[in-house]
Amino acid sequence: MKLTPEEFHRLYSPDVLKKEYDEIIGRINERFGDVVELIYPRIKGRGWFDYSNCDYESEHSGGKFDPDRYKTEITIGGSCNFPEPYCNTDAGCGYIPTRWLWTDDADILKEFKEEVEKARLAVEQKKLANKQRHESQKLKQKLFASKRDEMQKSIKSKLTPDELRYISFR
C-alpha cells in the first residue's frame, strides 16, 4: 500500500505523535517490501532482503527504517544482487529511491527499466570505446614499427659493413 509524500514527511515533524510515527513506519516497511519485490521478483524464495542496517549474523536480521539515513535512498541488505545503477551503494547490495514509497508501481517499473537499460548501454559504450582505443594503439604501434624498420634499412644502406658492427638498434 502506497504512502503519500505528506505522510512520509510527517515523520520529520516535531509534533508527530508516537502512535502516528509507528503507523507510518509500519506502512513504510510494508511498502518497502512491495517495492523491492516489484523490481526484483526473483528475490521471492531465492534469497532475502532487509534494510541495509540489518544484522547479517542473526537469524532475525533486525533491519529497520532509519528516517535520517534513508531520507533520499533506502539501501538494501540481504542476499540479493541488484542491476546497475541500483547496485551502486556503499552499504548493502542495492538501493531504491525513497520517493518510490509513494510512486505508482507502473511508474517505478518504467523508471527502473529505463535506468537499468541506460546503465547497460553506458557499460557497452565504455567497452566499445576501450576496444577502439586499444585498436588505435595497436595501429600506432604497427606504424611506429614499420617506420622504425624503414629508418633502420635507410641507415644500414648508408653505412659500410665495418661501420655497422659498431651500431646496434633497439
C-alpha positions in Angstrom: 0.0 0.0 0.0 1.5 3.3 -1.2 2.1 6.2 1.2 1.7 9.8 0.4 4.6 12.2 0.4 2.8 14.1 3.1 2.6 11.0 5.3 6.3 10.3 4.8 7.4 13.9 5.6 5.2 13.8 8.7 7.9 11.5 10.2 10.2 14.6 10.4 7.6 16.8 12.1 8.5 17.8 15.6 4.8 17.4 16.7 4.3 13.8 15.3 2.7 11.6 17.9 4.4 8.2 18.7 1.4 6.3 17.6 1.3 8.1 14.3 5.0 7.7 13.8 4.8 4.0 14.4 1.9 3.6 12.0 3.8 5.5 9.3 6.9 3.3 9.9 4.7 0.2 9.6 3.3 1.4 6.3 6.9 2.2 5.1 8.0 -1.3 6.0 5.2 -2.8 4.1 5.7 -0.6 1.0 9.4 -1.2 1.1 8.9 -4.9 0.8 6.4 -4.4 -2.0 8.7 -2.2 -4.0 11.7 -4.5 -3.7 9.6 -7.5 -4.8 8.2 -5.4 -7.6 11.6 -4.6 -9.1 13.3 -7.8 -8.1 10.7 -10.5 -8.2 13.4 -13.3 -8.2 14.0 -12.5 -4.5 11.0 -14.5 -3.5 12.2 -17.9 -2.5 15.7 -17.3 -3.7 17.1 -15.0 -1.1 16.2 -12.4 1.5 16.4 -8.7 1.9 16.0 -6.1 4.6 17.2 -2.6 5.3 21.0 -2.4 5.0 21.3 -1.7 8.7 20.4 -5.3 9.2 22.5 -7.8 11.2 23.9 -10.4 8.9 24.9 -12.7 11.7 21.5 -13.0 13.3 18.7 -15.3 12.2 16.4 -12.3 12.6 18.1 -9.6 10.6 16.5 -6.8 12.5 16.9 -4.1 9.9 14.7 -1.1 10.3 13.8 2.1 8.5 16.1 4.9 9.7 14.5 8.3 8.8 17.8 10.1 8.9 19.8 7.6 6.9 17.1 6.8 4.3 15.7 10.2 3.6 16.5 10.1 -0.2 17.7 6.5 -0.8 16.9 3.3 1.0 19.9 0.9 0.9 19.0 -2.8 0.9 20.9 -5.5 2.6 20.5 -9.3 2.4 21.1 -12.0 -0.1 20.4 -10.2 -3.4 22.1 -8.6 -6.3 20.6 -5.5 -8.0 21.5 -4.4 -11.5 23.4 -1.2 -12.4 22.7 1.6 -11.4 20.8 0.3 -8.4 23.7 -1.7 -7.1 25.9 1.3 -6.6 25.9 1.7 -2.8 28.5 1.6 -0.1 26.1 -0.4 2.2 24.2 -3.5 1.3 23.5 -5.0 -2.1 21.4 -2.3 -3.7 19.2 0.7 -3.1 15.9 2.2 -4.1 14.9 5.9 -4.2 12.8 6.7 -1.1 10.3 8.5 -3.3 9.3 5.1 -4.7 7.4 4.6 -1.4 4.7 6.9 -2.8 5.2 6.4 -6.5 2.8 4.3 -8.6 4.1 0.7 -9.4 3.9 1.3 -13.2 6.0 4.4 -12.9 8.5 2.6 -10.7 8.9 -0.3 -13.2 9.2 2.2 -16.1 11.9 4.2 -14.4 13.7 1.1 -13.1 13.8 -0.5 -16.6 14.8 2.8 -18.3 17.7 3.4 -15.8 18.9 -0.2 -16.0 18.9 -0.1 -19.8 20.7 3.3 -19.7 23.4 1.8 -17.4 23.7 -1.3 -19.6 24.2 0.9 -22.7 26.8 3.0 -20.9 28.7 -0.1 -20.0 28.6 -1.3 -23.6 29.7 2.1 -24.9 32.6 2.2 -22.5 33.6 -1.3 -23.6 33.4 -0.2 -27.3 35.4 2.9 -26.6 38.1 0.8 -24.8 38.2 -1.6 -27.7 38.5 1.3 -30.2 41.3 2.9 -28.1 43.1 -0.5 -27.9 42.8 -1.0 -31.7 44.1 2.5 -32.3 47.1 1.9 -30.0 47.9 -1.3 -31.8 47.7 0.5 -35.2 50.0 3.3 -33.9 52.5 0.6 -32.7 52.4 -1.1 -36.1 53.0 2.2 -37.9 55.8 3.0 -35.5 57.4 -0.4 -36.0 57.1 0.0 -39.8 58.6 3.4 -39.7 61.4 2.2 -37.4 62.2 -0.7 -39.8 62.3 1.7 -42.8 64.7 4.0 -40.9 67.0 1.1 -40.0 67.1 0.0 -43.6 67.9 3.5 -44.7 70.7 3.8 -42.1 72.1 0.4 -43.0 72.2 1.3 -46.7 74.4 4.3 -45.9 76.9 2.5 -43.8 79.7 0.1 -44.6 79.7 -3.4 -43.1 82.6 -2.4 -40.9 80.7 0.7 -39.6 77.5 -1.5 -39.0 79.4 -3.6 -36.5 79.6 -0.6 -34.1 75.9 0.1 -34.3 73.0 -1.7 -32.6 69.3 -1.0 -33.0 66.7 -1.4 -30.3 
